[in-house]
Amino acid sequence: MTIRLPAPDGRSHPYTPRAEPVRVAPPGRLTSRTVFAAAHVVANPYASPYPSPYPSLGPPPQPPSGLPSGSSPGPHLGAAPATVSAIDWDTTLAFRRHLWSYGLGVAEAMDTAQRGMGLEWPAAAELIRRSAAEARAVGGRIACGVGTDQLTGPADLATVRRAYEEQLATVEEAGAQPILMASRALVTAARGPEDYLALYGELLRQSSRPVILHWLGPMFDPALDGYWGSTDLSTATTTFLQIVTDTADKVDGVKISLLDAGREIDLRRRLPAGVRCFTGDDFHYPELIAGDERGFSHALLGVFDPLGPLAADAVRALDAGDTDGFRARLDPTVELARHLFQPPTRHYKTGVVLLAWLAGHQSHFTMVGGHQSARSLPHLATAYELADRIGLFPDPALAESRMRSLLTVYGVDA
């Protein structure tokens, strides 16, 4: 049985879905590489994507003057509605248990979880606390994003530092490893490389345990253009490496998300001894994780959210010394990854959540802030086809049925 999938030119083509998923090895611990999947959050489909008209918990609005006592002011006045959480906590945590079961670590509250794109800091803080508690309960590895996204306007360097410190304290109190993320506010406040050196140096000295430093390139977030004090990547790399070298005892590793394999390899070879490189390159991850005679990258990847079982199966081949087997398993996933992360790259999360729904990890295709609308129907249809071709879906029939229902909503006869 075929399904007709729409293309960007308005035409459609028939596709015959797989009958069976790809077979992967049983879940288990990974040994040759440290691998984190940056996990998405499952939205509550009943929550409004817009802020409440009554943001405070104070008294409800009063009726306009002139209304008789006891008369109804109309449906838009009266008591504030009950707050509905934007996150489906049970399903969100269940997805993290799924990733842990395959031996993957969870990188929590990162950009994959819509930090800076719908997930506000109070919800991110609660996500960190709940996920860290769940990790302790199941013995899972977790590292959590530390940023400054509680700031809503221009801020000076002292304010940026305090915002970082607040989030760092939250992560450390939760018992998780911190990931120091790039800050939009710091780009605006910093005058040059010296401000990055001073601020990061202070944060690293305060941290109670070694952190992962995250360099997120402007292709993922255009507001981060010029990070480390320069738009020239070679100059920025020099500043970044100086921070790592000056505080190497407080840096467990660095995550590089520049979609430039050559630059990552060069930076990886210049890291101080004992500091690991975590690839964040969702275009070239098989070759970077496999490595060469001079080293390899570990992984902290958003694309490993949907690819979790396949990625773990591939790394287990590396654990057994089978590099060819690793590449044979993981190379076929790259076409899907490059599709999900095509420009505008920051909207890759939409495809990630689509695949989670099609795979049966959640009951709906809804995102915090309504970001499920960020990609076109042909883009989503191609994501489905590429994922099905590699056997990603545990239940191909369910994925096909759900894809048909999505096409129907868009008015497409599949």
N, C-alpha and C positions, 0 to 999 in steps of 0.2 A: 504494500500500500504506500502511495506517495503523498507528499504534502507539497503544496505550491508555495514557494517562498518569494517575496517581493525583492526586486533589485532597485538600486538608486535611480535607474532610468525609467522606472515606472512599470517595467515589464516584470514577469515572474517566471520561475523555472521550477520544474518538478524535482523533488529530492526524496530519495528512499531512505528512511532512517534505519539505523542498525537494529538488529534484533536483540543483541546482547552487549553488555558493557565490556570494556577491556578488563582482563583479569589482573589483579595486583596481589602481591604477597600479603600475608596476614599482617595486621598492625604490629608494630614493635619499636624498640628503641633504635635510634640512629647513632652511629658512632664516629664516622669519618668526617662529618661536617655538622656544624651547628646551624639548624635551619628554622627560621621563624616565618610563619605566615602572618601577614598583616591582615587582621580579620575585620570584616564589615559588621555593622550593627543591623539588627532586624528591627525595622520600624513597626510601631503600633499603627495599624491601618485606620484606627478610629480616632487618632490624634489629629488635630488641625495642623496643617503645615505653616500656619501663621501664628504670630504671638497672640496671646489672649488679650481681648480688649480691656481686661481688668487685671493688670500685672501685679497689683499689690493684694495683700490679704486684709486690707482695711475695710471700712464699712462700705456697703453697696452705694451706688449713686442715688441721689435723692431725686424724686420727681420734680419736674419743672414747677416753678411757682404758679399758682392759679389753679392747680388740680385740686379737686375736693379731697378731703381727708378720706383715705381708704380706697380711692379710685385707682384703677390699674394704669400705670404709666406706659404700657405697651411692652412688646416682647423684647425690645432692646434695652430696657432698664430693669432694675431690680437686683437681686443677689447675683454675685459673680458665679459663673458656671464652675463646676468641680474641675480641677486640673487633671488632665489625662496625660500620662507619661508618653513621650514621643517614642520610647523604646519598648519593644516586647522583650522583657528581661528573660523570661524562661527560654524562649527560642534563641535569643542571642547567646545565652550561656550554653545551651545545648550544642550550638554550632562550635563553640570553643572546645567543648568536650570531644566532639568529632575530630577536630584537628589534633588535640593532644593524644587521642587514641592511636594515631598513626605515627607518633613519635616526634611530631612537629612542635616547636615552641609557638606561642602566640605573642605577636607584637600588638599590644593593645592601645586603643585610643590614638591611632596614627591617622594619616590622611585617608586611608581606606575606610576608616570608621567615620568619615565625613567631618573631621576636625577642620574648622574654618569653612565648611560648606553645609551648614545646617545643624551640626552637633555642637551645642554651646558648652562652655566649661563646666557648669554645674552638672549637666548630664554626663559629660566626659569623666568628671571626678567620681561620680557614682558608678560609672562603667568600670573604672580602674579598681575601685574598692571591691565591687562584686566579682569581677573576673579574677582578681588576686586571691580572694577567699576561695573561689572555685578551684584555682590552680593548686592551692595548698591541699584542698580536699582530695584531689585526684593525682597529685604528684606531677603536675604539668609545669613546664617552663614558661615564664611570662616576663616580658619587659614592656614598659609603658611609656607613652609619649609625654614629654614635659615641654610645654611651650608657653606662650603669652597670650593666648586667644581670649582670655577674659578681658583684655583691654579693648575698648570699643572706639577709641579715638587716638589722636596724636599723643605721644608720651615721650618724656625725656628718658635718658639712660637709667637713671635711678629707679624710675617707675617700671621700666622694662625688667630690670634686675629683680625688683620685688615680685613682679608677676611670675618670673621664672622660679624664684625661691618658693612662692606659694605652691606651685604645681610640683616642684621637686619634693617638698615636704609631704604632699599628698601621696605621691608614688612611694616614697620611702616608708611612710607610716603604713601603707598597704602591704609592705614587704616585697615589692617588685623591684626589678632592675630598672633604673631610669634610662630613657632614650632622650637625649637633649635634641629637640627638634629645632629647625630653623624658625625664626620669628619675623613676621611681617613688620611688627612694630620696631624691631631692631634695625631693619633696613632703613627705615625712615629716620630713626634717632641717631644712628652711628654717623660719625663724620669721616671715618676712614678705618683702615685695618687695626689701628691701635685700640679703637673702642671695642672691637671684637676680641682682641687679645686680652684686654683688661676684664671684660665682662665674663667671658668663658673661663678665664683663669680663676676668677673669684667663685663662679658656680662649681667648678671642678674641685676646688679646695674645700668647699662646703659639703660636697657629696660624701655620704658615709660609705659608699661602695663604688667600684669602677662602673662607668657609664658607657653607653654607646652614643657616639656623636653622629648626628644625621645631617648630611648635606643633601638637601632637596633642591634640584635644579629648577629653573624658571619654566621649563616645559611642563612640570607638574603644578607649579603655582607661579604665574607671571609676576606676582607681587614680590617674589624673592629674587628678582633680577638684581645683580650687584652684590650678592651676599659675600661675606668676608671682606667687604670694602672695595671690590673691584668687579667690573663687568668682564674683565679679561680673565679667563679661567686659569691660565697659568699663574698669574699674579695671585688670584684667589687661592689656588692650591698651595702656594708658598705660605700664605697666612694660616690656612687650615693646618698644614703640617707643623707649623711652628707651635700652634696651640697644643697639638697632640704630643709633640716632642717635649714641650715645657712641663707637661703634666701627665706623662705617660703612665705613671703609677695609678692614675685615676681614670684611665681610658681602657676599657675592655676591648673596644673595637670601634670602627667607623663604618657607617652605612653610606654608600655612594649611590646616589640616584641622579645620574647625569645622562643616561642612555648613550654613553660613549665608552665602549669596551677598552679601547686603547688607553684612554686617560685613566680609567680605573686600574688597569694593570700597572701603568707607570706609578700611580699613587700607591698602590698596594706594595710595590717593591721598595718604596721609600719609607714605609712605616717603621717605627722603632720596634725592636724585638719584643714579642709578647703582645703587640696590639694587632688584633685581627681585622680583616676587611670583610664586611658583609655587603654583598652585592645587592643593590636596589635597582639593577638594570633589567627591566622587564622585556627587553629586546634580545639580550645576549647572554642570559643566565646559564644556559647549558655549558658553554665554553668557559665562562668565568668560574663556575663551580667546579668543573672538571679540572681546570688549572693547567699548569705547564711544569717544566722542570724547575722553575724558580718559585713555585707557590700556587695558591688557589684562593678563591673567595668562598667564605661561608655565605649564607643567604638570609635576607630579610626582605621579602617580596610580597607585594599586593597580589600578584598573579597566582601565588601559592594558596590564596584563599579558595578559588575554585579548583585548583589543580592539586589540592592537598594529598589525596591518596596516590595519584600518579607520581607526584614529586617525591613522596616518601619511598615509593617502590623503586624509583630510579636511584635515590641516594643509597638504598640498601645494596644496590649493585656496586656502587662505589665502596661501600663498607667491605664488600667481598673482593675488592681489588679489580673489579670488572668495569673499566672505564668505557669500553665499547658498549657494554650492556647499558650503562648509564645514559650514554648519548642516544642509543637506540630507543630508549624509553622516553627521554625528555625532549629530544630534538623535534619530534612531531607536534609538540605542544606550542612551539614558537609562533606558528602562523596565527593561532588563536590569540596568543598574548599580544602580538603586534596589532592585531585587529582591535582588541579591547582598548589598547593604549594609544590608538591613533589620535592625532590632534582633533579637537583640544584635549590633550592628554588627561587633564584634571577630571574629565567626565568618565574615566575608565570605571569608576565605581558603579555606574549604571549597568554596565555589562556584567560586572561581578555579581550584583544582586539578582539580575535576570537569571544567571546560571544557577545561583543558589535556589531560586524558586523552581526552575525546571528540574533541578536535581532532587527536589523534595525536602530540602532543608528548612523551608518555610512555606507557609500556605498562601502567600500573596506576593505580588510584584509591586511593592510600595517602598519608598525611601523617605528618610527624614527630610523634611522641607520640599517634598514633591520632586526630588531629582530623578525619579524614574522617567521623567519627560525629557531628560537632557540628551538622549540619543534618538536618532530616527528609527522608524520601523525597519527599513532595510538593514541598518546597522545591527539591530537586535536579531533579525532573521539570520544574518550571516554568522553572528556569534553562536546562535543555536546550531547551525549546520556544521561549523568548524568544531564545536564541542562534541557533537554527536559523532562526527567522523573519527575522532580519537577515542571514542568509547568512554567519555567522561561521565555520562549519566548512569547512576546505579540502576535506574528503571527507565529504559529508553521509551517504553510505551507511555509512561507518565509524562516524560518530557515532551513527547510528540503531542499528547492531548493538551497539555498546558500551552504549548506553542500555538496550536490551533485556536485555543480560546483567546489568546492575545490577538491573533490575526483577525478573529471575528470582531473583537472590540474595535479594531481599526477599520472595519468594514471590508476586509479582504476575504474572499471566498477561497479557502485553502483546499 
